[in-house]
């Protein structure tokens, strides 16, 4: 495996460790908020991804990991990105070390093979998602969070592999060039929810990651979120639940897309009306608990 080339990586790692040992727990997030990213597309995106992780851990009162992610954000903002976290840095369950080692090797090889230039946003998403996966796997008590981080990693790596795929060898001269494929003008994704919940599941996180990529790829002008519920519960309660589901998807999309989509988004709230699968009142149905994402170019 070739060595990963990060400018001043050893110096950045030393500074990172010293600050982590000396800083007050929970204080680094505020420091990171005041930093202005001034690097490449990759390091600027990496700053955003690590800031998101730091904010989430701070809200969970995990100040040590919040500080760790904030310091990585600061390093990225200063164009001195840290490498993906080493397995030895975490006390990982033995049963999961193999898959994490494989994932890290794939990630490092992609970063070393110029993914940071060819797919900078996805490279940043993959690195942050891997570090998130490592952190959640060490805690090992929130399986949905572990699965969500892994799903984000898998989605980002899929996009990197497509971007890094070599162009096909030139064929013999053809009579005429093949017609250019038309650009997508619209795309639709469906995110499903657990009963009486507006939480984003691991499966939903993977779908939202793909939708975020589509928003960027299509340079979307409008994103319509339509919230639905099944017919268990009252009409008024289900309207509020559908609206909360819309907001959960919007928040997740805003993180996954490089564009700030809040200003592009239209909400439609249907509650228990217009069910995908018609049912009697009071019947629970998983297919009806959904948010439809419509992306319009």
N, C-alpha and C positions, 0 to 999 in steps of 0.2 A: 504493500500500500504506500503510495506517495505521501510525502509530508504535507500537511495542510499549511498553506501560506497565509498567515495573518500578520500584518505589519506590527512590529513591536509587541508581539503576543506575549513573550516572556515578561517584559516590563509591565504590560497591562495586567497579567495574572498576578504579579507580585504586589502591585498597587491594590488590586482587587482584594487579595487576601488580607493585606494590612488594614485596609479601611474597614473590612467586615469585622475584624477582631476588635478594632478600637471604637467603632461607631455605637451609638445608642440604638437599641432595638426599635425598629419602626420609624426611624428618622430618615433613612435613605430615600424613601419614596418622595418626600418633600424636596430633597435635594435634586432628585432626578426630574421632577416636574419643572424645575427652573433651568434645566439644560436645554440648549437649542441644538438640535441635530445638525451636523455640518459635514457629513460624509457622503458616501455613495448611496445609490438607490437601495443597495442591500443593507448597509449599516443604518440608514434612516428607517427602513422597514423593520429591522431588528430592534431598534429602539422602541418603536411602537408596540411590537409584540411583547417585549419584556416589560414594558410599562403596564400592559394589560394584565400580565400575570402578577406583577407586583401589587397592582390595585386589588385584584381578586384575593390574594393571600392576606393583604392588609384587612380587608373586610371580614375575613375569617379569623382575624386576630393571630394569624401565623406570622409574627413580625420578623422572625429570623429568615424565613423564605422570602417574605416581602422585601427585606433588605437585600438579600442575595440577588433577586431578579432586578431590583432597582439599580444595583451596582453594575450589573451586566448591561442595563439600559444606558447608563452613563458612559460605560466603555464604548458601546456602539455609537452613541451620539458623538463621541470624540474620535470616531473613525479608528478605534482600536478594539475591534470586537473580540470577545472571548470565544474560545472553541466550544463545541458542544460538551456538556458536562461528562467527565470521566465516570465510569461505573464505580471505581474505587471511592469516589467522593460520597457515595450513598450506601447506607446499610440496607441492601436490597434482598428480598426473599430469594433463596437459591433457585426456586422453580422458574423465576422470571429473568434470571441473569442472561440466559442464552439468547432469548428473543431481543432483549435490550442491546446486547453486544452486537448482534446481527444488524439491528436498526442503526446503531451508532456508526458501525463500519460503512454501511451504505450511505449514510448521511455525510460522513467525512469525505468519502471518495467523491461524492457528487459536488461538495463544496470545493474540493481540491481540483476538480475537473471543470472549473469555471461556471458552476451553477449560479454563483453570486453575480456573474455578468449576464448570463443568458436567461436566467429566471430569478432575478433578485428578490422579488416579493415572496415568491414561493419558497425560496431558499431560507429566507428569514422566518417564514411561518413554520417550515419543517424543523429548523433548529430550536425555536422556542417551544414548539409542540413536543419535541423530544425531551427537552429539559423539564417541561411540565409533566410528561409521562414518568420520568425518573423520580421527580419529587412526589407525585401521587402514589407511585408504586412503593416508594420507601415507607410512606405512611400506611398504605395497604389496608385502609378501612373504608374507602369510598369507591366501590367498584364502578359506579357510573362516571365519576370524575376520571378515573384511570382510563376507562374505555373512550371517553370524550377526547382526552389528550392523544390517545393512540389513533383515534379516527382522524383527528386533525393532521397528525403526522403522516398517516397513510395517504390522505387526500393531497397534501402538499407534495409528497414524494412522487405521487402519480403524475402531477402536473410538471414536476422537474424532469421526470423521465421522458415525457413527451417533448419538452423544450430541448432536452439534450440529445434527442434521437438524431443520429446523423442523416443528412439529406441523402436520398437514394442516388446511386451512381447514374451519371448521365447516360441516357439511352441513345440508340442510333437516331439520327435526325428523323423527326416525324413530319408528315406532310403539312400538318398544321398544329399549333399548340392546343392543348386540351382547354376547354372552356373553364373559366374561373368559377369555382363554387360560389354561389350567392351567400352573402353574409346573413347570419341569423338576424331576423328582425324582432323575434320574440321567443321567449322560453318560459316554461312553466315547471315548477317544482312543488311537491306536496310534502309537508312536514306533519307527522302524526304525534299524538300526545298520549300519555297514560291517563287513566280515568281521573277526572276531577283535578287535573294538574296542568300548570302552564310551564313546567320545567322542561328543559331541552335534554332529551335522551342522547345516548351515544349515536344511535342510528340517525336521529334528527341532526346532530352536529355534523355528521358526514355529508348529509344532503345540503345543509346550509353552507358548508364550505364550498361545495360545487356551485351552488347558486351565487355565492360571492365571487367566485372566479368568472362566472358567466356575466355578472354585472360589469366587471372590469373589461372582459373581452369584448362585450357588445357596446361598451360606452353608453350604458343605459341612460335614458332620459326619465323614465318613469318606472317605479316598482310598486305594484299593487299587492297588498297583503289582505287576504280575505279569511276571517276567523270563523270557525264552525265548532259546534259541540254535538254530542249525541243527545238523545231525548230524555236522559235521566236528569232530574232536577227541574226547578221551575224555569219559566221562560226568562224572567228578569235575571236570575242568577246565571243562566247560560249565556246571556248577552254580555254580562260582565266578564265571565270566564273567557269567552271568545276574544274580547278586547285585550285581556291580559295575555292571551296566547299570541296575538298580533304583536304586542309590545315585546314579548320575549324573543320572537323571531327577528324583529327589527333590531334589537340590541345585539343579537348574535351576528346578524348580517353586517351591521355597522363595523364590527370588529374584523370580519372576514374580508370585506371589500376594501380596496385601497381608496375608494371614494367615500366621502361622507354622504350616505344615502338618505339621511333623515329628511332633507328638503326635497328629495325626489319621490317620497313615499306617499301613497294614498291608502287609507284604511277603509276596509269594508267589514262590517260586523253582522253576521247572519245568525249567530247563536245556533239554536236547534232547528232553524228553518233551512230549507233547501238541502236536506241531507243527501249525501252521496248514496247511501243505502237506506231506502224508506223503512221505517220501523214504527211500531206503536209507541205511544207516549210512555215514558218511564223506562224504555229499553236501552241498555248500554250497548254501544257498538264502536269498536276500535277504529273502523274506517271513517266514521263520521267525526272523530275527534281530530281535527286537522286545521292547518293554516295553508292556504294556497298562495304560492309566490309567483306572481306574473311579472316578468321582466320585459320591458318594451324599449326598443332602440329608438 
